[in-house]
Amino acid sequence: MNREVHVRIWERLEVRVLRATRRYLQWAQGWAAYANMYAALLIMALLCSGLITLLFRLRDRLLSWQKGLVRW
């Protein structure tokens, strides 16, 4: 597979996740289940924050051999 196909697959997956999230939040709001809605938002924020932290730590570990290689 070339890069464009991979990008399209991930974009489709990302769009599906966003649509499902929006649908759930609208459903929770429609039923006045604000506690569920805020819990879902908190869980999503924690998951995204954790994922970003994990990716940065992985990047730092994998690219540690480049430390001090580039000087500005």
mmCIF file as Biopython writes it, N, C-alpha, C and O atoms, coordinates in Angstrom:
data_model
#
loop_
_atom_site.group_PDB
_atom_site.id
_atom_site.type_symbol
_atom_site.label_atom_id
_atom_site.label_alt_id
_atom_site.label_comp_id
_atom_site.label_asym_id
_atom_site.label_entity_id
_atom_site.label_seq_id
_atom_site.pdbx_PDB_ins_code
_atom_site.Cartn_x
_atom_site.Cartn_y
_atom_site.Cartn_z
_atom_site.occupancy
_atom_site.B_iso_or_equiv
_atom_site.auth_seq_id
_atom_site.auth_asym_id
_atom_site.pdbx_PDB_model_num
ATOM 1   N N  . MET A ? 1  ? 0.843   -1.192 0.000  1.0 0.0 1  A 1 
ATOM 2   C CA . MET A ? 1  ? 0.000   0.000  0.000  1.0 0.0 1  A 1 
ATOM 3   C C  . MET A ? 1  ? 0.878   1.242  0.000  1.0 0.0 1  A 1 
ATOM 4   O O  . MET A ? 1  ? 1.917   1.299  0.658  1.0 0.0 1  A 1 
ATOM 5   N N  . ASN A ? 2  ? 0.440   2.205  -0.738 1.0 0.0 2  A 1 
ATOM 6   C CA . ASN A ? 2  ? 1.218   3.436  -0.721 1.0 0.0 2  A 1 
ATOM 7   C C  . ASN A ? 2  ? 0.733   4.358  0.403  1.0 0.0 2  A 1 
ATOM 8   O O  . ASN A ? 2  ? -0.248  4.075  1.089  1.0 0.0 2  A 1 
ATOM 9   N N  . ARG A ? 3  ? 1.441   5.446  0.562  1.0 0.0 3  A 1 
ATOM 10  C CA . ARG A ? 3  ? 1.184   6.351  1.682  1.0 0.0 3  A 1 
ATOM 11  C C  . ARG A ? 3  ? -0.211  6.970  1.608  1.0 0.0 3  A 1 
ATOM 12  O O  . ARG A ? 3  ? -0.871  7.134  2.634  1.0 0.0 3  A 1 
ATOM 13  N N  . GLU A ? 4  ? -0.659  7.311  0.412  1.0 0.0 4  A 1 
ATOM 14  C CA . GLU A ? 4  ? -1.969  7.952  0.264  1.0 0.0 4  A 1 
ATOM 15  C C  . GLU A ? 4  ? -3.098  7.049  0.745  1.0 0.0 4  A 1 
ATOM 16  O O  . GLU A ? 4  ? -4.057  7.516  1.359  1.0 0.0 4  A 1 
ATOM 17  N N  . VAL A ? 5  ? -2.978  5.759  0.462  1.0 0.0 5  A 1 
ATOM 18  C CA . VAL A ? 5  ? -4.007  4.820  0.905  1.0 0.0 5  A 1 
ATOM 19  C C  . VAL A ? 5  ? -4.023  4.742  2.421  1.0 0.0 5  A 1 
ATOM 20  O O  . VAL A ? 5  ? -5.095  4.725  3.026  1.0 0.0 5  A 1 
ATOM 21  N N  . HIS A ? 6  ? -2.841  4.692  3.049  1.0 0.0 6  A 1 
ATOM 22  C CA . HIS A ? 6  ? -2.767  4.661  4.512  1.0 0.0 6  A 1 
ATOM 23  C C  . HIS A ? 6  ? -3.382  5.919  5.113  1.0 0.0 6  A 1 
ATOM 24  O O  . HIS A ? 6  ? -4.119  5.844  6.096  1.0 0.0 6  A 1 
ATOM 25  N N  . VAL A ? 7  ? -3.085  7.058  4.532  1.0 0.0 7  A 1 
ATOM 26  C CA . VAL A ? 7  ? -3.629  8.317  5.050  1.0 0.0 7  A 1 
ATOM 27  C C  . VAL A ? 7  ? -5.138  8.311  4.939  1.0 0.0 7  A 1 
ATOM 28  O O  . VAL A ? 7  ? -5.826  8.734  5.868  1.0 0.0 7  A 1 
ATOM 29  N N  . ARG A ? 8  ? -5.675  7.837  3.807  1.0 0.0 8  A 1 
ATOM 30  C CA . ARG A ? 8  ? -7.122  7.798  3.631  1.0 0.0 8  A 1 
ATOM 31  C C  . ARG A ? 8  ? -7.780  6.856  4.636  1.0 0.0 8  A 1 
ATOM 32  O O  . ARG A ? 8  ? -8.842  7.163  5.176  1.0 0.0 8  A 1 
ATOM 33  N N  . ILE A ? 9  ? -7.146  5.707  4.884  1.0 0.0 9  A 1 
ATOM 34  C CA . ILE A ? 9  ? -7.707  4.754  5.852  1.0 0.0 9  A 1 
ATOM 35  C C  . ILE A ? 9  ? -7.761  5.383  7.232  1.0 0.0 9  A 1 
ATOM 36  O O  . ILE A ? 9  ? -8.781  5.285  7.915  1.0 0.0 9  A 1 
ATOM 37  N N  . TRP A ? 10 ? -6.671  6.035  7.659  1.0 0.0 10 A 1 
ATOM 38  C CA . TRP A ? 10 ? -6.648  6.657  8.984  1.0 0.0 10 A 1 
ATOM 39  C C  . TRP A ? 10 ? -7.626  7.808  9.069  1.0 0.0 10 A 1 
ATOM 40  O O  . TRP A ? 10 ? -8.270  8.003  10.100 1.0 0.0 10 A 1 
ATOM 41  N N  . GLU A ? 11 ? -7.748  8.587  7.977  1.0 0.0 11 A 1 
ATOM 42  C CA . GLU A ? 11 ? -8.717  9.685  7.988  1.0 0.0 11 A 1 
ATOM 43  C C  . GLU A ? 11 ? -10.132 9.143  8.147  1.0 0.0 11 A 1 
ATOM 44  O O  . GLU A ? 11 ? -10.935 9.703  8.893  1.0 0.0 11 A 1 
ATOM 45  N N  . ARG A ? 12 ? -10.436 8.054  7.448  1.0 0.0 12 A 1 
ATOM 46  C CA . ARG A ? 12 ? -11.767 7.472  7.578  1.0 0.0 12 A 1 
ATOM 47  C C  . ARG A ? 12 ? -12.009 6.975  8.993  1.0 0.0 12 A 1 
ATOM 48  O O  . ARG A ? 12 ? -13.090 7.173  9.548  1.0 0.0 12 A 1 
ATOM 49  N N  . LEU A ? 13 ? -11.013 6.333  9.576  1.0 0.0 13 A 1 
ATOM 50  C CA . LEU A ? 13 ? -11.139 5.842  10.947 1.0 0.0 13 A 1 
ATOM 51  C C  . LEU A ? 13 ? -11.331 7.008  11.908 1.0 0.0 13 A 1 
ATOM 52  O O  . LEU A ? 13 ? -12.167 6.945  12.809 1.0 0.0 13 A 1 
ATOM 53  N N  . GLU A ? 14 ? -10.564 8.063  11.717 1.0 0.0 14 A 1 
ATOM 54  C CA . GLU A ? 14 ? -10.669 9.235  12.577 1.0 0.0 14 A 1 
ATOM 55  C C  . GLU A ? 14 ? -12.057 9.866  12.460 1.0 0.0 14 A 1 
ATOM 56  O O  . GLU A ? 14 ? -12.652 10.255 13.465 1.0 0.0 14 A 1 
ATOM 57  N N  . VAL A ? 15 ? -12.562 9.964  11.251 1.0 0.0 15 A 1 
ATOM 58  C CA . VAL A ? 15 ? -13.891 10.550 11.032 1.0 0.0 15 A 1 
ATOM 59  C C  . VAL A ? 15 ? -14.962 9.694  11.697 1.0 0.0 15 A 1 
ATOM 60  O O  . VAL A ? 15 ? -15.899 10.224 12.293 1.0 0.0 15 A 1 
ATOM 61  N N  . ARG A ? 16 ? -14.827 8.361  11.598 1.0 0.0 16 A 1 
ATOM 62  C CA . ARG A ? 16 ? -15.796 7.473  12.244 1.0 0.0 16 A 1 
ATOM 63  C C  . ARG A ? 16 ? -15.797 7.636  13.751 1.0 0.0 16 A 1 
ATOM 64  O O  . ARG A ? 16 ? -16.857 7.671  14.376 1.0 0.0 16 A 1 
ATOM 65  N N  . VAL A ? 17 ? -14.616 7.735  14.334 1.0 0.0 17 A 1 
ATOM 66  C CA . VAL A ? 17 ? -14.518 7.900  15.781 1.0 0.0 17 A 1 
ATOM 67  C C  . VAL A ? 17 ? -15.144 9.225  16.196 1.0 0.0 17 A 1 
ATOM 68  O O  . VAL A ? 17 ? -15.882 9.283  17.179 1.0 0.0 17 A 1 
ATOM 69  N N  . LEU A ? 18 ? -14.854 10.285 15.455 1.0 0.0 18 A 1 
ATOM 70  C CA . LEU A ? 18 ? -15.425 11.593 15.790 1.0 0.0 18 A 1 
ATOM 71  C C  . LEU A ? 18 ? -16.946 11.584 15.658 1.0 0.0 18 A 1 
ATOM 72  O O  . LEU A ? 18 ? -17.644 12.161 16.492 1.0 0.0 18 A 1 
ATOM 73  N N  . ARG A ? 19 ? -17.461 10.933 14.614 1.0 0.0 19 A 1 
ATOM 74  C CA . ARG A ? 19 ? -18.914 10.865 14.448 1.0 0.0 19 A 1 
ATOM 75  C C  . ARG A ? 19 ? -19.565 10.083 15.581 1.0 0.0 19 A 1 
ATOM 76  O O  . ARG A ? 19 ? -20.598 10.492 16.112 1.0 0.0 19 A 1 
ATOM 77  N N  . ALA A ? 20 ? -18.958 8.957  15.949 1.0 0.0 20 A 1 
ATOM 78  C CA . ALA A ? 20 ? -19.516 8.145  17.036 1.0 0.0 20 A 1 
ATOM 79  C C  . ALA A ? 20 ? -19.487 8.920  18.347 1.0 0.0 20 A 1 
ATOM 80  O O  . ALA A ? 20 ? -20.435 8.859  19.129 1.0 0.0 20 A 1 
ATOM 81  N N  . THR A ? 21 ? -18.419 9.634  18.583 1.0 0.0 21 A 1 
ATOM 82  C CA . THR A ? 21 ? -18.309 10.439 19.802 1.0 0.0 21 A 1 
ATOM 83  C C  . THR A ? 21 ? -19.371 11.524 19.818 1.0 0.0 21 A 1 
ATOM 84  O O  . THR A ? 21 ? -20.045 11.734 20.827 1.0 0.0 21 A 1 
ATOM 85  N N  . ARG A ? 22 ? -19.515 12.213 18.686 1.0 0.0 22 A 1 
ATOM 86  C CA . ARG A ? 22 ? -20.525 13.276 18.607 1.0 0.0 22 A 1 
ATOM 87  C C  . ARG A ? 22 ? -21.926 12.709 18.813 1.0 0.0 22 A 1 
ATOM 88  O O  . ARG A ? 22 ? -22.746 13.314 19.503 1.0 0.0 22 A 1 
ATOM 89  N N  . ARG A ? 23 ? -22.208 11.528 18.206 1.0 0.0 23 A 1 
ATOM 90  C CA . ARG A ? 23 ? -23.508 10.898 18.372 1.0 0.0 23 A 1 
ATOM 91  C C  . ARG A ? 23 ? -23.775 10.551 19.829 1.0 0.0 23 A 1 
ATOM 92  O O  . ARG A ? 23 ? -24.875 10.787 20.328 1.0 0.0 23 A 1 
ATOM 93  N N  . TYR A ? 24 ? -22.781 9.993  20.518 1.0 0.0 24 A 1 
ATOM 94  C CA . TYR A ? 24 ? -22.957 9.629  21.918 1.0 0.0 24 A 1 
ATOM 95  C C  . TYR A ? 24 ? -23.198 10.872 22.774 1.0 0.0 24 A 1 
ATOM 96  O O  . TYR A ? 24 ? -24.071 10.876 23.641 1.0 0.0 24 A 1 
ATOM 97  N N  . LEU A ? 25 ? -22.424 11.917 22.526 1.0 0.0 25 A 1 
ATOM 98  C CA . LEU A ? 25 ? -22.601 13.134 23.323 1.0 0.0 25 A 1 
ATOM 99  C C  . LEU A ? 25 ? -23.966 13.769 23.073 1.0 0.0 25 A 1 
ATOM 100 O O  . LEU A ? 25 ? -24.591 14.270 24.008 1.0 0.0 25 A 1 
ATOM 101 N N  . GLN A ? 26 ? -24.435 13.757 21.832 1.0 0.0 26 A 1 
ATOM 102 C CA . GLN A ? 26 ? -25.760 14.287 21.541 1.0 0.0 26 A 1 
ATOM 103 C C  . GLN A ? 26 ? -26.846 13.429 22.201 1.0 0.0 26 A 1 
ATOM 104 O O  . GLN A ? 26 ? -27.832 13.962 22.711 1.0 0.0 26 A 1 
ATOM 105 N N  . TRP A ? 27 ? -26.669 12.118 22.192 1.0 0.0 27 A 1 
ATOM 106 C CA . TRP A ? 27 ? -27.623 11.226 22.841 1.0 0.0 27 A 1 
ATOM 107 C C  . TRP A ? 27 ? -27.672 11.499 24.340 1.0 0.0 27 A 1 
ATOM 108 O O  . TRP A ? 27 ? -28.751 11.609 24.923 1.0 0.0 27 A 1 
ATOM 109 N N  . ALA A ? 28 ? -26.502 11.607 24.961 1.0 0.0 28 A 1 
ATOM 110 C CA . ALA A ? 28 ? -26.450 11.844 26.406 1.0 0.0 28 A 1 
ATOM 111 C C  . ALA A ? 28 ? -27.067 13.194 26.751 1.0 0.0 28 A 1 
ATOM 112 O O  . ALA A ? 28 ? -27.759 13.320 27.761 1.0 0.0 28 A 1 
ATOM 113 N N  . GLN A ? 29 ? -26.823 14.189 25.928 1.0 0.0 29 A 1 
ATOM 114 C CA . GLN A ? 29 ? -27.385 15.513 26.176 1.0 0.0 29 A 1 
ATOM 115 C C  . GLN A ? 29 ? -28.905 15.481 25.984 1.0 0.0 29 A 1 
ATOM 116 O O  . GLN A ? 29 ? -29.639 16.112 26.745 1.0 0.0 29 A 1 
ATOM 117 N N  . GLY A ? 30 ? -29.375 14.754 24.977 1.0 0.0 30 A 1 
ATOM 118 C CA . GLY A ? 30 ? -30.809 14.664 24.709 1.0 0.0 30 A 1 
ATOM 119 C C  . GLY A ? 30 ? -31.572 14.008 25.847 1.0 0.0 30 A 1 
ATOM 120 O O  . GLY A ? 30 ? -32.719 14.368 26.110 1.0 0.0 30 A 1 
ATOM 121 N N  . TRP A ? 31 ? -30.962 13.065 26.513 1.0 0.0 31 A 1 
ATOM 122 C CA . TRP A ? 31 ? -31.607 12.389 27.636 1.0 0.0 31 A 1 
ATOM 123 C C  . TRP A ? 31 ? -31.291 13.065 28.962 1.0 0.0 31 A 1 
ATOM 124 O O  . TRP A ? 31 ? -31.614 12.541 30.028 1.0 0.0 31 A 1 
ATOM 125 N N  . ALA A ? 32 ? -30.664 14.219 28.889 1.0 0.0 32 A 1 
ATOM 126 C CA . ALA A ? 32 ? -30.278 14.985 30.086 1.0 0.0 32 A 1 
ATOM 127 C C  . ALA A ? 32 ? -29.362 14.161 30.990 1.0 0.0 32 A 1 
ATOM 128 O O  . ALA A ? 32 ? -29.394 14.295 32.214 1.0 0.0 32 A 1 
ATOM 129 N N  . ALA A ? 33 ? -28.554 13.313 30.374 1.0 0.0 33 A 1 
ATOM 130 C CA . ALA A ? 33 ? -27.595 12.498 31.119 1.0 0.0 33 A 1 
ATOM 131 C C  . ALA A ? 33 ? -26.259 13.238 31.115 1.0 0.0 33 A 1 
ATOM 132 O O  . ALA A ? 33 ? -25.260 12.765 30.572 1.0 0.0 33 A 1 
ATOM 133 N N  . TYR A ? 34 ? -26.276 14.409 31.737 1.0 0.0 34 A 1 
ATOM 134 C CA . TYR A ? 34 ? -25.094 15.261 31.712 1.0 0.0 34 A 1 
ATOM 135 C C  . TYR A ? 34 ? -23.917 14.633 32.445 1.0 0.0 34 A 1 
ATOM 136 O O  . TYR A ? 34 ? -22.767 14.874 32.080 1.0 0.0 34 A 1 
ATOM 137 N N  . ALA A ? 35 ? -24.182 13.842 33.457 1.0 0.0 35 A 1 
ATOM 138 C CA . ALA A ? 35 ? -23.083 13.174 34.164 1.0 0.0 35 A 1 
ATOM 139 C C  . ALA A ? 35 ? -22.358 12.223 33.215 1.0 0.0 35 A 1 
ATOM 140 O O  . ALA A ? 35 ? -21.128 12.169 33.210 1.0 0.0 35 A 1 
ATOM 141 N N  . ASN A ? 36 ? -23.116 11.472 32.412 1.0 0.0 36 A 1 
ATOM 142 C CA . ASN A ? 36 ? -22.491 10.571 31.429 1.0 0.0 36 A 1 
ATOM 143 C C  . ASN A ? 36 ? -21.713 11.354 30.379 1.0 0.0 36 A 1 
ATOM 144 O O  . ASN A ? 36 ? -20.619 10.957 29.978 1.0 0.0 36 A 1 
ATOM 145 N N  . MET A ? 37 ? -22.283 12.465 29.940 1.0 0.0 37 A 1 
ATOM 146 C CA . MET A ? 37 ? -21.627 13.272 28.920 1.0 0.0 37 A 1 
ATOM 147 C C  . MET A ? 37 ? -20.303 13.824 29.441 1.0 0.0 37 A 1 
ATOM 148 O O  . MET A ? 37 ? -19.281 13.749 28.758 1.0 0.0 37 A 1 
ATOM 149 N N  . TYR A ? 38 ? -20.324 14.378 30.649 1.0 0.0 38 A 1 
ATOM 150 C CA . TYR A ? 38 ? -19.087 14.930 31.200 1.0 0.0 38 A 1 
ATOM 151 C C  . TYR A ? 38 ? -18.083 13.830 31.518 1.0 0.0 38 A 1 
ATOM 152 O O  . TYR A ? 38 ? -16.878 14.041 31.387 1.0 0.0 38 A 1 
ATOM 153 N N  . ALA A ? 39 ? -18.556 12.669 31.930 1.0 0.0 39 A 1 
ATOM 154 C CA . ALA A ? 39 ? -17.650 11.543 32.175 1.0 0.0 39 A 1 
ATOM 155 C C  . ALA A ? 39 ? -16.989 11.108 30.866 1.0 0.0 39 A 1 
ATOM 156 O O  . ALA A ? 39 ? -15.790 10.827 30.839 1.0 0.0 39 A 1 
ATOM 157 N N  . ALA A ? 40 ? -17.765 11.051 29.786 1.0 0.0 40 A 1 
ATOM 158 C CA . ALA A ? 40 ? -17.205 10.671 28.488 1.0 0.0 40 A 1 
ATOM 159 C C  . ALA A ? 40 ? -16.174 11.692 28.027 1.0 0.0 40 A 1 
ATOM 160 O O  . ALA A ? 40 ? -15.122 11.319 27.508 1.0 0.0 40 A 1 
ATOM 161 N N  . LEU A ? 41 ? -16.463 12.969 28.210 1.0 0.0 41 A 1 
ATOM 162 C CA . LEU A ? 41 ? -15.498 14.006 27.833 1.0 0.0 41 A 1 
ATOM 163 C C  . LEU A ? 41 ? -14.223 13.893 28.655 1.0 0.0 41 A 1 
ATOM 164 O O  . LEU A ? 41 ? -13.125 14.047 28.119 1.0 0.0 41 A 1 
ATOM 165 N N  . LEU A ? 42 ? -14.355 13.627 29.938 1.0 0.0 42 A 1 
ATOM 166 C CA . LEU A ? 42 ? -13.185 13.478 30.800 1.0 0.0 42 A 1 
ATOM 167 C C  . LEU A ? 42 ? -12.359 12.263 30.390 1.0 0.0 42 A 1 
ATOM 168 O O  . LEU A ? 42 ? -11.132 12.338 30.331 1.0 0.0 42 A 1 
ATOM 169 N N  . ILE A ? 43 ? -13.022 11.147 30.107 1.0 0.0 43 A 1 
ATOM 170 C CA . ILE A ? 43 ? -12.313 9.940  29.683 1.0 0.0 43 A 1 
ATOM 171 C C  . ILE A ? 43 ? -11.583 10.176 28.367 1.0 0.0 43 A 1 
ATOM 172 O O  . ILE A ? 43 ? -10.434 9.763  28.213 1.0 0.0 43 A 1 
ATOM 173 N N  . MET A ? 44 ? -12.241 10.836 27.417 1.0 0.0 44 A 1 
ATOM 174 C CA . MET A ? 44 ? -11.590 11.121 26.139 1.0 0.0 44 A 1 
ATOM 175 C C  . MET A ? 44 ? -10.389 12.040 26.322 1.0 0.0 44 A 1 
ATOM 176 O O  . MET A ? 44 ? -9.352  11.835 25.692 1.0 0.0 44 A 1 
ATOM 177 N N  . ALA A ? 45 ? -10.519 13.049 27.177 1.0 0.0 45 A 1 
ATOM 178 C CA . ALA A ? 45 ? -9.400  13.953 27.418 1.0 0.0 45 A 1 
ATOM 179 C C  . ALA A ? 45 ? -8.230  13.206 28.049 1.0 0.0 45 A 1 
ATOM 180 O O  . ALA A ? 45 ? -7.080  13.418 27.664 1.0 0.0 45 A 1 
ATOM 181 N N  . LEU A ? 46 ? -8.511  12.335 29.015 1.0 0.0 46 A 1 
ATOM 182 C CA . LEU A ? 46 ? -7.446  11.561 29.657 1.0 0.0 46 A 1 
ATOM 183 C C  . LEU A ? 46 ? -6.785  10.597 28.679 1.0 0.0 46 A 1 
ATOM 184 O O  . LEU A ? 46 ? -5.563  10.449 28.680 1.0 0.0 46 A 1 
ATOM 185 N N  . LEU A ? 47 ? -7.589  9.941  27.844 1.0 0.0 47 A 1 
ATOM 186 C CA . LEU A ? 47 ? -7.027  9.021  26.854 1.0 0.0 47 A 1 
ATOM 187 C C  . LEU A ? 47 ? -6.143  9.759  25.847 1.0 0.0 47 A 1 
ATOM 188 O O  . LEU A ? 47 ? -5.051  9.295  25.519 1.0 0.0 47 A 1 
ATOM 189 N N  . CYS A ? 48 ? -6.610  10.889 25.367 1.0 0.0 48 A 1 
ATOM 190 C CA . CYS A ? 48 ? -5.811  11.657 24.404 1.0 0.0 48 A 1 
ATOM 191 C C  . CYS A ? 48 ? -4.531  12.165 25.043 1.0 0.0 48 A 1 
ATOM 192 O O  . CYS A ? 48 ? -3.463  12.094 24.436 1.0 0.0 48 A 1 
ATOM 193 N N  . SER A ? 49 ? -4.629  12.669 26.245 1.0 0.0 49 A 1 
ATOM 194 C CA . SER A ? 49 ? -3.448  13.162 26.950 1.0 0.0 49 A 1 
ATOM 195 C C  . SER A ? 49 ? -2.451  12.040 27.195 1.0 0.0 49 A 1 
ATOM 196 O O  . SER A ? 49 ? -1.250  12.215 26.995 1.0 0.0 49 A 1 
ATOM 197 N N  . GLY A ? 50 ? -2.950  10.887 27.628 1.0 0.0 50 A 1 
ATOM 198 C CA . GLY A ? 50 ? -2.073  9.748  27.858 1.0 0.0 50 A 1 
ATOM 199 C C  . GLY A ? 50 ? -1.413  9.256  26.590 1.0 0.0 50 A 1 
ATOM 200 O O  . GLY A ? 50 ? -0.233  8.906  26.591 1.0 0.0 50 A 1 
ATOM 201 N N  . LEU A ? 51 ? -2.175  9.226  25.500 1.0 0.0 51 A 1 
ATOM 202 C CA . LEU A ? 51 ? -1.628  8.785  24.225 1.0 0.0 51 A 1 
ATOM 203 C C  . LEU A ? 51 ? -0.538  9.730  23.733 1.0 0.0 51 A 1 
ATOM 204 O O  . LEU A ? 51 ? 0.509   9.282  23.267 1.0 0.0 51 A 1 
ATOM 205 N N  . ILE A ? 52 ? -0.779  11.026 23.834 1.0 0.0 52 A 1 
ATOM 206 C CA . ILE A ? 52 ? 0.230   12.003 23.407 1.0 0.0 52 A 1 
ATOM 207 C C  . ILE A ? 52 ? 1.485   11.867 24.258 1.0 0.0 52 A 1 
ATOM 208 O O  . ILE A ? 52 ? 2.596   11.896 23.729 1.0 0.0 52 A 1 
ATOM 209 N N  . THR A ? 53 ? 1.322   11.719 25.578 1.0 0.0 53 A 1 
ATOM 210 C CA . THR A ? 53 ? 2.469   11.543 26.466 1.0 0.0 53 A 1 
ATOM 211 C C  . THR A ? 53 ? 3.255   10.294 26.094 1.0 0.0 53 A 1 
ATOM 212 O O  . THR A ? 53 ? 4.485   10.322 26.037 1.0 0.0 53 A 1 
ATOM 213 N N  . LEU A ? 54 ? 2.543   9.199  25.842 1.0 0.0 54 A 1 
ATOM 214 C CA . LEU A ? 54 ? 3.188   7.948  25.458 1.0 0.0 54 A 1 
ATOM 215 C C  . LEU A ? 54 ? 3.954   8.098  24.144 1.0 0.0 54 A 1 
ATOM 216 O O  . LEU A ? 54 ? 5.080   7.616  24.025 1.0 0.0 54 A 1 
ATOM 217 N N  . LEU A ? 55 ? 3.355   8.757  23.167 1.0 0.0 55 A 1 
ATOM 218 C CA . LEU A ? 55 ? 4.021   8.950  21.884 1.0 0.0 55 A 1 
ATOM 219 C C  . LEU A ? 55 ? 5.271   9.804  22.014 1.0 0.0 55 A 1 
ATOM 220 O O  . LEU A ? 55 ? 6.279   9.511  21.370 1.0 0.0 55 A 1 
ATOM 221 N N  . PHE A ? 56 ? 5.233   10.860 22.835 1.0 0.0 56 A 1 
ATOM 222 C CA . PHE A ? 56 ? 6.409   11.695 23.019 1.0 0.0 56 A 1 
ATOM 223 C C  . PHE A ? 56 ? 7.514   10.938 23.748 1.0 0.0 56 A 1 
ATOM 224 O O  . PHE A ? 56 ? 8.687   11.084 23.403 1.0 0.0 56 A 1 
ATOM 225 N N  . ARG A ? 57 ? 7.164   10.138 24.742 1.0 0.0 57 A 1 
ATOM 226 C CA . ARG A ? 57 ? 8.182   9.338  25.434 1.0 0.0 57 A 1 
ATOM 227 C C  . ARG A ? 57 ? 8.802   8.311  24.503 1.0 0.0 57 A 1 
ATOM 228 O O  . ARG A ? 57 ? 10.011  8.084  24.539 1.0 0.0 57 A 1 
ATOM 229 N N  . LEU A ? 58 ? 7.972   7.687  23.663 1.0 0.0 58 A 1 
ATOM 230 C CA . LEU A ? 58 ? 8.474   6.731  22.694 1.0 0.0 58 A 1 
ATOM 231 C C  . LEU A ? 58 ? 9.406   7.420  21.702 1.0 0.0 58 A 1 
ATOM 232 O O  . LEU A ? 58 ? 10.467  6.888  21.372 1.0 0.0 58 A 1 
ATOM 233 N N  . ARG A ? 59 ? 9.015   8.594  21.231 1.0 0.0 59 A 1 
ATOM 234 C CA . ARG A ? 59 ? 9.859   9.358  20.314 1.0 0.0 59 A 1 
ATOM 235 C C  . ARG A ? 59 ? 11.190  9.706  20.952 1.0 0.0 59 A 1 
ATOM 236 O O  . ARG A ? 59 ? 12.240  9.554  20.327 1.0 0.0 59 A 1 
ATOM 237 N N  . ASP A ? 60 ? 11.153  10.177 22.205 1.0 0.0 60 A 1 
ATOM 238 C CA . ASP A ? 60 ? 12.389  10.532 22.898 1.0 0.0 60 A 1 
ATOM 239 C C  . ASP A ? 60 ? 13.299  9.327  23.074 1.0 0.0 60 A 1 
ATOM 240 O O  . ASP A ? 60 ? 14.518  9.443  22.945 1.0 0.0 60 A 1 
ATOM 241 N N  . ARG A ? 61 ? 12.718  8.176  23.366 1.0 0.0 61 A 1 
ATOM 242 C CA . ARG A ? 61 ? 13.525  6.962  23.562 1.0 0.0 61 A 1 
ATOM 243 C C  . ARG A ? 61 ? 14.137  6.491  22.237 1.0 0.0 61 A 1 
ATOM 244 O O  . ARG A ? 61 ? 15.315  6.138  22.181 1.0 0.0 61 A 1 
ATOM 245 N N  . LEU A ? 62 ? 13.330  6.491  21.180 1.0 0.0 62 A 1 
ATOM 246 C CA . LEU A ? 62 ? 13.820  6.008  19.894 1.0 0.0 62 A 1 
ATOM 247 C C  . LEU A ? 62 ? 14.832  6.948  19.250 1.0 0.0 62 A 1 
ATOM 248 O O  . LEU A ? 62 ? 15.715  6.505  18.515 1.0 0.0 62 A 1 
ATOM 249 N N  . LEU A ? 63 ? 14.706  8.232  19.522 1.0 0.0 63 A 1 
ATOM 250 C CA . LEU A ? 63 ? 15.605  9.209  18.895 1.0 0.0 63 A 1 
ATOM 251 C C  . LEU A ? 63 ? 16.676  9.718  19.850 1.0 0.0 63 A 1 
ATOM 252 O O  . LEU A ? 63 ? 17.305  10.741 19.578 1.0 0.0 63 A 1 
ATOM 253 N N  . SER A ? 64 ? 16.894  9.033  20.952 1.0 0.0 64 A 1 
ATOM 254 C CA . SER A ? 64 ? 17.885  9.496  21.927 1.0 0.0 64 A 1 
ATOM 255 C C  . SER A ? 64 ? 19.292  9.478  21.351 1.0 0.0 64 A 1 
ATOM 256 O O  . SER A ? 64 ? 20.151  10.227 21.817 1.0 0.0 64 A 1 
ATOM 257 N N  . TRP A ? 65 ? 19.550  8.645  20.354 1.0 0.0 65 A 1 
ATOM 258 C CA . TRP A ? 65 ? 20.876  8.591  19.753 1.0 0.0 65 A 1 
ATOM 259 C C  . TRP A ? 65 ? 21.206  9.870  18.996 1.0 0.0 65 A 1 
ATOM 260 O O  . TRP A ? 65 ? 22.375  10.131 18.711 1.0 0.0 65 A 1 
ATOM 261 N N  . GLN A ? 66 ? 20.203  10.670 18.666 1.0 0.0 66 A 1 
ATOM 262 C CA . GLN A ? 66 ? 20.433  11.916 17.934 1.0 0.0 66 A 1 
ATOM 263 C C  . GLN A ? 66 ? 20.728  13.092 18.858 1.0 0.0 66 A 1 
ATOM 264 O O  . GLN A ? 66 ? 21.031  14.186 18.382 1.0 0.0 66 A 1 
ATOM 265 N N  . LYS A ? 67 ? 20.644  12.886 20.157 1.0 0.0 67 A 1 
ATOM 266 C CA . LYS A ? 67 ? 20.857  13.980 21.101 1.0 0.0 67 A 1 
ATOM 267 C C  . LYS A ? 67 ? 22.254  14.553 20.927 1.0 0.0 67 A 1 
ATOM 268 O O  . LYS A ? 67 ? 23.238  13.815 20.934 1.0 0.0 67 A 1 
ATOM 269 N N  . GLY A ? 68 ? 22.339  15.842 20.772 1.0 0.0 68 A 1 
ATOM 270 C CA . GLY A ? 68 ? 23.617  16.519 20.599 1.0 0.0 68 A 1 
ATOM 271 C C  . GLY A ? 68 ? 24.157  16.454 19.174 1.0 0.0 68 A 1 
ATOM 272 O O  . GLY A ? 68 ? 25.222  17.006 18.896 1.0 0.0 68 A 1 
ATOM 273 N N  . LEU A ? 69 ? 23.450  15.797 18.278 1.0 0.0 69 A 1 
ATOM 274 C CA . LEU A ? 69 ? 23.903  15.658 16.891 1.0 0.0 69 A 1 
ATOM 275 C C  . LEU A ? 69 ? 23.673  16.947 16.110 1.0 0.0 69 A 1 
ATOM 276 O O  . LEU A ? 69 ? 24.526  17.364 15.326 1.0 0.0 69 A 1 
ATOM 277 N N  . VAL A ? 70 ? 22.546  17.563 16.320 1.0 0.0 70 A 1 
ATOM 278 C CA . VAL A ? 70 ? 22.194  18.784 15.598 1.0 0.0 70 A 1 
ATOM 279 C C  . VAL A ? 70 ? 22.439  19.977 16.493 1.0 0.0 70 A 1 
ATOM 280 O O  . VAL A ? 70 ? 21.965  20.027 17.628 1.0 0.0 70 A 1 
ATOM 281 N N  . ARG A ? 71 ? 23.185  20.941 15.974 1.0 0.0 71 A 1 
ATOM 282 C CA . ARG A ? 71 ? 23.465  22.158 16.743 1.0 0.0 71 A 1 
ATOM 283 C C  . ARG A ? 71 ? 22.925  23.361 15.976 1.0 0.0 71 A 1 
ATOM 284 O O  . ARG A ? 71 ? 23.101  23.476 14.763 1.0 0.0 71 A 1 
ATOM 285 N N  . TRP A ? 72 ? 22.278  24.231 16.694 1.0 0.0 72 A 1 
ATOM 286 C CA . TRP A ? 72 ? 21.692  25.417 16.076 1.0 0.0 72 A 1 
ATOM 287 C C  . TRP A ? 72 ? 22.606  26.594 16.213 1.0 0.0 72 A 1 
ATOM 288 O O  . TRP A ? 72 ? 22.278  27.687 15.751 1.0 0.0 72 A 1 
#
